Amino acid sequence: MIQKDKGAWVWVPILYFTQGLPYVMVVTVSVIMYKKLGISNSDIGLYTSWLYLPWVLKPLWSPFIDLKSTKRNWFLGMQLLIALALLGVGISIPTNMFFLTTLACFWMAAFASATNDIASDGYYMIGLTEKKQSFFVGMRSTFYRLAMVTGEGLIVILAGFLETKYGDNSKAWSITMIAAAVLMLILTLSNFFTTPKYEGSETLIKEKPQGFWEVFTSFFKKPGIGIALAFILTYRLGESQLVKMAAPFMLDTMDKGGLGYSTEQIGTIFGTVGVIMLSIGGILGGILISKDGLKKWMLPMVLSLNVPNILYALLALTKTTNIIAVTATVIFEKFGYGFGFTAFLMYLIYIAEGKSKTSHYAIATGFMALGMMLPGMISGYVQEWLGYSGFFIWVVIAALPAFLLLRFISYPPDFGKKTNSSDA
């Protein structure tokens, strides 16, 4: 069997970029696409939030990833399926039933992406030693977020350019989604050539659960699991709603309370400073946790994730369309997201510690997805009820439960801290 940590500087960035791209296409880019194709905010919030469901339900089939084949085979197969699903979206857009057919293709991509997440995360935990996991968590988070910014930035810029060129949003988004499918295929091939075959027979035997239901019962028997799940469900309570309505807010005209920005402008902002600040935040977060442990940085990271939401509220309240103010908001949001999400990832890794950690991590992230899906489903209705100003104020308030639960969750203060004897 190949030695752990081998080639991690190459395969970790590519694998997690590939994990992030289909997620952002399904969850975020679909929102912008449907907005530009004339779908209402309430329908966007409701139907695209249902696309979170595979990430919520993925614990139900996560034991099969442990029981059947290797995690490498699983994620390569799922990545190819995602490429085909995105191709289906692109082909379906010009049709008369585009909303139904594209949703069906996004559903296929969502289920494949959730399964890819299980296999990729399991491969990460098998392929790296515990201390290297904490060191690389910032890099994996950064490249995951870089993929999201690629979707929100470069892919949206392409769509905006094509909208202007053809004067036909349907044609523009059809070409864009086909291009995204080609990119996904290239990433799948890259993973095929860069990921080592870590999973020898000894690893498979050690990681394989005794039985299907043992995975679930052992997870819910973990000490303090109730408080832990409450924290996981509320950690991104504000963000789960903001992420659904941020793009509609910037795209809507000023008479509707929006900023009146074009598709290309949004893509440019997220694809430039967004990329830089997200990278800095994620890498810095991983370095600091590996240096000092999780305890020292948990509160600052929760703050960094949620405080930037106040800036969106200020934009809506003051109706500021100034490019500097909007860009500054994105700068603080992306840095805060990259920095703050690092602590969340390390906490999820801690929750998954022990036997069947691949499946336990899938269960933990399933609850995280539930915490994104349910608030996201009602976000469009809340926005239409409160207006953009009231909505973003509510988003700020929604962050409070996570802060209240911080004092009740428990984990080793030095969890994730790099030791001098290893990982030098």
N, C-alpha and C positions, 0 to 999 in steps of 0.2 A: 504494500500500500504506500502511496506517495506521502511524504512527510507533511505534517500540518504547516500552515502559513506559506507554503510554496506558491510563489507568483501572485501573492495577494495584492500587490501594488498594481497589477494589471487587471486581474479578474474582478476584484471588488468594485472598482468604478464602473466597468462595463456592465456587470450583472445588475447593479442597482440603478444605473441609468435605464436599462431595459425594463426593470421593474416599475420605475416611475412613469415612463412614457405612456403605456396603455392606461394607467390610472388617471393621468391628467387628461388624456383624450376622452375617456368615458365620463369623468366627473366634472371637468372644468371646460374643456374645449367644446364639448357638446352643448353646454349652456350658451356660449357665445354663438355657436353655429345656429342653434334654434332661435336665438334672439334675432339674428340677421335674416333668418328665413321666415320671420313673422309670427312665431309662437308667443303666446302671452306669458307674462311673468309667473302667474299662478300655475299654468301648465308646465312651465319649465321647472319650477321648484318642486312640483309634485312628481312628475314622471322621471326627471333626471335623478331625483333622490332615491327612487326605487332601484336605480342602478347600483346603489350601495349594497343592496341585499346580498349578492354573492359574497362580499367581504364579511357580512354579518353571519352568514350561514356556513362559511368555509370550515369551521371546526367540525361540522357534521361529516365531511369527507376527508378531513386531514389525516385520520389514521390510515387511510388507504395509501397515502404518500409514504408513510413509514413501512407499511406491510408489503407493498408491491413495487418492484423495480427499484431504481435509484433516483435520488432527488435530481441529479443532473439530467437523466432521461426525461423526467417529468417537466422540468422547466424548459428544456429545449422543445419538447412537443407542444407545450402550451404557448410558447412564444410564436411558433409557426402558426398556430390556430388564431392568435390575436392578429397577425398580419393578414390572414384571410378575412377575418371579421371586419377589419378596417377597410379592406378592399371592397367588401360588401356594402359598407356605409357609402363609400364614394360612388359606387355604381348605382345605388338606390336613390340618391338625392334628386336626380332629375325626374323621377317617376311621380305619378299622381298620388301614390300612397306613401310618399317619402317618410312621413312622420312615423307611421307604424313599422315600415320596413327598416328604417335606420335604427329605431329603438330596439328592434329584434336583433340587429347586428351588434349594437352596443351591448345588449344583454349577453350575447355570445362572447364578446370581448371581455366583459366584466367577469364572467365565470372562469374563463381561461386565465385572466389576469389574477384573480384571487387564488387560483390553484398554483399559478406561477409564483406568487408571493410565498405560499406555504413551502414549496420546494426550494426556492432561492434562500429563504431565511434558514431553513433546515440545513442547507448546504453550507451557509455562512457559519453556523454554529458547529458543524462537523469539521469544516476545513480550517478553522482558526482556533488557536489556543484561547483560553478565557481572557487572558490579559491583552492579547491582540484584538479580541472582539471589542474591548473598550477603546483601544487606540483607534481602530478603524471605524468605530460607530459614527464619528464625525464625518469621515470621508464617505461612508455609505449613505448617510443622511444628506450630505452635500450633493452627491451625484444623483440621488433620488430626486432632490429638489431641483437640480439642474435640468433634469428631464422634464419636470413640471414647468419650469420657466421656458424650456424649449417649446413645449406645447403652447403655453400662454403667450410666449414671445415670438419665436421664429415662425412657428406654424401659423399663428394668427396674423403675423405680418404678411406672410405669403398669401393668406386668404384675403387680407385687406388690399394688397397689391392687385390680386386677380379680380377683386370686386371692381376696382377702379378701371382696370384694363378692359374688362369685358362688359361692365355695366349690368352684370347678371350674377346675383348672389348665389343662385343655385349652381350655375356652372363653376363659379369660383370655388365654392366649398366642395364640390365633387372632385375637382382636380386636387385640391388641398388634401382631402382624405385619402385619395389614391397615393399621393406622395408620402403621406404618413405611413401607409401600408408598406411601401417600398423601404422606408427608413427602418421599420420594425423588422423586416426580413434581413436587412443588412446587420442589424444588431443581433439577431438570432444566429447568424453565421459567425459573427465575432465571438459570441459566447461558446459556440461549438469548438472553436480553435483555441480559446484562451483558458477555459475552465479545466483544471486537472481532474483526473478521475480519482478523487480522494476515497470513494466509498468501496473499500475492500470488504471481504467477507466478515472480518472481525468487527468492523464498524457496523455493518448491517445487523449482525446478531445483537450487538450491544444496544443499538438504538431501537430495535424492533419491539413494539409493545407486546405484552402477553396476550391481550385481547382487546377488541374494539371498545368495549364499555369501560375497561380499566383506565383508558386515557381520560375519560370525562370524570369518573368518580375520583381519581387521584388528584385531578386539578382542583375540584371544588372542596377537597379536604385540606388544601393548603392553609396554614395558619393566617388568620386575618384576611381571608379572601374576599369577604363581603365588603369591607372598607376599600380594599384594593380595586374591586370592580367598580364601586361607586366613583372612585377617583379616575379610573380609566374612562368611564362614561362621561364625566364632566370636564375632563382636562381640556377638551377642545369644543366646549359647548357654544362659546361665542363664535369661534372661527368657523364652525360647521355651518352657521347661518351666513356669516359674512362672505365666505367663499362662493356661495350661490348667488349673492346679489351684488357683489363688487363690480363684476363686469356689466350687468344691466344698469347699475348706477352710473357708470362712466359712459355707457352707450346711449342711455335715454336722453331725450332732449331736455332743455332747461325748463320748459313749461311743465314737464312731468317730474321735476325735481332732480334730474340727472345733470351730467356735466357736458353732454353733447359731443363727446370725443368720437373719433372715427375708429374703425376696427384696426387700421394700420397704426394709429397713434398709440393705442393700448398695447399692441404687440411690441412696438418699439420701446416703450417704457419698461415693460416687464422683461424684454429680451436684452436690455443693456445693463442699466444699474441694478435691475432685479437679479440678474445672474451674478454680478460681482458681489453684492451684499449678501446674497444667499450663501454663496461659497464661503465668504469670510465668516459668517455666523456659524455655519455648520462645522467647518474645520476647527474654529476656535473652541466651540463647545466640546468637541471630542478631545482636543488637547487638554483642556482644563479639567475635564472629568478624569482622564487618565492620569493627570498630575495630582489632583486633590481628592478624588472620590466623588460620588454622587451627592452626598449629603450637603456639602458646602455650596453646591451650585443649583440645587433643586429650586429654591425660592427665586433666585435671580432669573432662572430660565423660565419659570412660570410667568413671572412678571414680563419678561421680554416678549413672550408669545402673545400676551393680551393687551399690554399698554398701547401698542400701535393702533389698536382698534379705535382708540379715542380720536386719532387723527382723521379717520373716516367720518366720524360723527361731526368733527369740526368742519370738514369739507362740505358735508350736507347742510349743516346749520348756517354756514356763512355763504353757501352757494359759490364757493371759490372754484374758478376754472383755470386759475393761473398754473401754467405748466410747471413752474418751480415748486409750488405748493403740492401739486399732485405727485410729482416725481419724488419729493421729499417724503411724502406719505408712503410711497412704494418702497423707498430706501429703508425706512425704519421698520416697515412691516416685514420685508424679506429678510433683513438681518435678524430681527426678533424671532421670525419663524425658524430660520436655520439654527439659531442659537438655542431657542427654547425647546425645539422638538428633540434635540439631542438627549436631554434629560428624560423625556418621555420614552424614547427608544431604549435607553439603558434600564429604566424601570420595568419595561415589558420583558427585557431579557432576564432581569432578576426574577420576575414572576414565573417565567418559564423554566427556571433552573430545576435540575433533577432529571429523572428518567422520562422518556417520551417528550423531551423538551421541544422537538419540532412541532408536535401536535399541541402541546401546551402553549407555545408561542402563537400558534394559529388561533387557539381559543381566546387568548388575551387580545390579539389584534381583531378578532371577530367582535368582541365587546367594544373595542375602539371604533370600529366601523359602525356599530349600532349607535354609538354616541354621535357619529357624524350623520347617519341616515335620518333618524327621527326628527331632529331639529331642522335639518335641511329640507325635509318634506313640507314643513309648514312655513319655511322662510319667505316664499313668494307671497303667501296669504298675509303674513305678518307685515311685510313691506307694503303691500297694497292697502292694508288697514291703517298703518301708522304713518305711511309716507317714508321717504328715505331718511329724513332727519330723526324721526321717532324710532325707526328701525335700527339705525346704528347706535343710538343711545341704549336701546334694549340689548344689543350685542355686547356693549361694554358691561352692562349689569350682569349678563349671563355668565361672565367669567368668575363671578364671586364664589359659587359652590366649590370650585377646585381649590381656591385659596383656603376655604374653611376646612376642607378635608386634608390639607397638607399636614396638619399637626397630628392626625390620627393614623396615617399610613406608616408602616415600619419597613426598614431595609437596612442592611449594614452600611454604616457611614462611609466606609472606605470601598464600597462596591465599585468595581471598575477601575480602581486606582492601580497604576502601573508600579510594579516592584522593581527594585534595583537589580535583583538577581536574574530577572528575566525581562525580556522586551527592552533591553538596553538600546 
